[in-house]
Amino acid sequence: MGGRLEGKVALITGSGRGQGEAEARLFAEEGARVVVSDIDRHAAEAVASSIGERAIAISLDVTDANAWSGAITSTTTAFGGLDILVNNAGIGIPPRLIEEETTEEHRLIIDINLHGVWLGMRSAIPVMTERGGGSIVNISSIDGLVGVAGMTSYTASKFAVTGMTKSVALEVGRRGIRVNSIHPGVIETPMVALAPPEVHLRLGEILDRQAIPRMGTPKEVAYLALFLASDESSYCTGSSFVIDGGHIAGPYRDDFTR
Ligand SMILES: NC(=O)c1ccc[n+]([C@@H]2O[C@H](COP(=O)([O-])OP(=O)(O)OC[C@H]3O[C@@H](n4cnc5c(N)ncnc54)[C@H](O)[C@@H]3O)[C@@H](O)[C@H]2O)c1
């Protein structure tokens, strides 16, 4: 076990599976005490109990302001404070043209991916201020930096995370609180595994155009989150960190790829 987060307390949303789960496990290995939170309480409990005494599980729907108050209270009661918030919970919707997206889907994705992150930051900042600092890591996407046909509402939610990260970083820097965003490419999690068949049909072709032609792993993203959560990134704030195997580095040219 390393000690890169020794003495820190971390709350990670949507950590019952996927990237959030990998972050919870890695943060605990690195010495943090971790609040594993998810809308799926059973999933959160399974992850926390397999981590052991460094973790507790709570049920948290990130769209619910009252549930956020409860989550912050549970965290400070269990572990005495809060140093790290990873706003990881998020959903995708099946890709389609804007005129085929429904208002319900649009509102749901904005509610979870945008409003959930806003509520998380708003809820955590008072306790971090009281503690004299903290690190907030918001999980956006490469779709929060470039447009993607078929993904209008998802890109709207993820660009919003990119922007909020920078605004809030400017507000709270003097209080010792840093705020950064992570922009993963295609990562091998249940979100991708459960995507509709048309996504899987095109996945090989999409990955082939990357400099590193494979999916990323949740653990690879967790190592970036660990860096941003830890004091090693003490001069980083308001920044966007891409982890995508070169997906958005530029257009692929097969005549100049060896
Ligand atoms: N997997 C990818 O390729 C990829 C790429 C870029 C960005 N992302 C982003 O990374 C984050 C994590 O994605 P993942 O791939 O691990 O997804 P995942 O679907 O495997 O896991 C997401 C978790 O969030 C939880 N969740 C969903 N709605 C919630 C809510 N309202 N409140 C609390 N928890 C909720 C789910 O129960 C689940 O445990 C998301 O924000 C996603 O948009 C994923």
The ligand as a Tripos MOL2 file, in Angstrom:
@<TRIPOS>MOLECULE
LIG
   44    48     1     0     0
SMALL
NO_CHARGES

@<TRIPOS>ATOM
      1 N1        -16.7270    4.8460  -19.9930 N.am      1 LIG1
      2 C1        -16.3970    5.7960  -20.8570 C.2       1 LIG1
      3 O1        -16.0060    5.5080  -21.9970 O.2       1 LIG1
      4 C2        -16.4410    7.2510  -20.4590 C.ar      1 LIG1
      5 C3        -15.8010    8.1800  -21.3010 C.ar      1 LIG1
      6 C4        -15.7870    9.5210  -20.9360 C.ar      1 LIG1
      7 C5        -16.4050    9.9240  -19.7710 C.ar      1 LIG1
      8 N2        -17.0350    8.9960  -18.9790 N.ar      1 LIG1
      9 C6        -17.6410    9.4980  -17.7470 C.3       1 LIG1
     10 O2        -17.0270    8.8470  -16.6500 O.3       1 LIG1
     11 C7        -17.9480    8.7740  -15.5620 C.3       1 LIG1
     12 C8        -18.0240    7.3540  -15.0530 C.3       1 LIG1
     13 O3        -18.4600    6.5360  -16.1020 O.3       1 LIG1
     14 P1        -18.3200    4.9310  -16.1370 P.3       1 LIG1
     15 O4        -17.8820    4.6000  -17.4900 O.co2     1 LIG1
     16 O5        -17.5830    4.4300  -14.9630 O.co2     1 LIG1
     17 O6        -19.8920    4.5930  -16.0420 O.3       1 LIG1
     18 P2        -20.7230    3.3970  -15.3850 P.3       1 LIG1
     19 O7        -22.0840    3.4700  -16.0010 O.co2     1 LIG1
     20 O8        -19.9810    2.1320  -15.4840 O.co2     1 LIG1
     21 O9        -20.8130    3.8380  -13.8280 O.3       1 LIG1
     22 C9        -21.5220    4.9800  -13.4550 C.3       1 LIG1
     23 C10       -22.0040    4.8510  -12.0270 C.3       1 LIG1
     24 O10       -22.7610    6.0370  -11.7340 O.3       1 LIG1
     25 C11       -23.9250    5.6420  -11.0310 C.3       1 LIG1
     26 N3        -24.9860    6.6400  -11.2150 N.ar      1 LIG1
     27 C12       -25.7920    6.8350  -12.2890 C.ar      1 LIG1
     28 N4        -26.6830    7.7990  -12.0430 N.ar      1 LIG1
     29 C13       -26.4250    8.2580  -10.7860 C.ar      1 LIG1
     30 C14       -26.9940    9.2550   -9.9690 C.ar      1 LIG1
     31 N5        -28.0520    9.9840  -10.3760 N.pl3     1 LIG1
     32 N6        -26.4630    9.4730   -8.7330 N.ar      1 LIG1
     33 C15       -25.4240    8.7230   -8.3030 C.ar      1 LIG1
     34 N7        -24.8640    7.7350   -9.0260 N.ar      1 LIG1
     35 C16       -25.3510    7.5200  -10.2610 C.ar      1 LIG1
     36 C17       -24.2970    4.2830  -11.5880 C.3       1 LIG1
     37 O11       -25.1320    3.5630  -10.6780 O.3       1 LIG1
     38 C18       -22.9260    3.6500  -11.7920 C.3       1 LIG1
     39 O12       -22.5060    2.9380  -10.6380 O.3       1 LIG1
     40 C19       -19.2700    9.3180  -16.1090 C.3       1 LIG1
     41 O13       -19.4060   10.6780  -15.7170 O.3       1 LIG1
     42 C20       -19.1130    9.2100  -17.6030 C.3       1 LIG1
     43 O14       -19.9080   10.1410  -18.2970 O.3       1 LIG1
     44 C21       -17.0730    7.6740  -19.3060 C.ar      1 LIG1
@<TRIPOS>BOND
     1     1     2 1
     2     2     3 2
     3     2     4 1
     4     4     5 ar
     5     4    44 ar
     6     5     6 ar
     7     6     7 ar
     8     7     8 ar
     9     8     9 1
    10     8    44 ar
    11     9    10 1
    12     9    42 1
    13    10    11 1
    14    11    12 1
    15    11    40 1
    16    12    13 1
    17    13    14 1
    18    14    15 2
    19    14    16 1
    20    14    17 1
    21    17    18 1
    22    18    19 2
    23    18    20 1
    24    18    21 1
    25    21    22 1
    26    22    23 1
    27    23    24 1
    28    23    38 1
    29    24    25 1
    30    25    26 1
    31    25    36 1
    32    26    27 ar
    33    26    35 ar
    34    27    28 ar
    35    28    29 ar
    36    29    30 ar
    37    29    35 ar
    38    30    31 1
    39    30    32 ar
    40    32    33 ar
    41    33    34 ar
    42    34    35 ar
    43    36    37 1
    44    36    38 1
    45    38    39 1
    46    40    41 1
    47    40    42 1
    48    42    43 1
@<TRIPOS>SUBSTRUCTURE
     1 LIG1         1 GROUP 0 **** ****
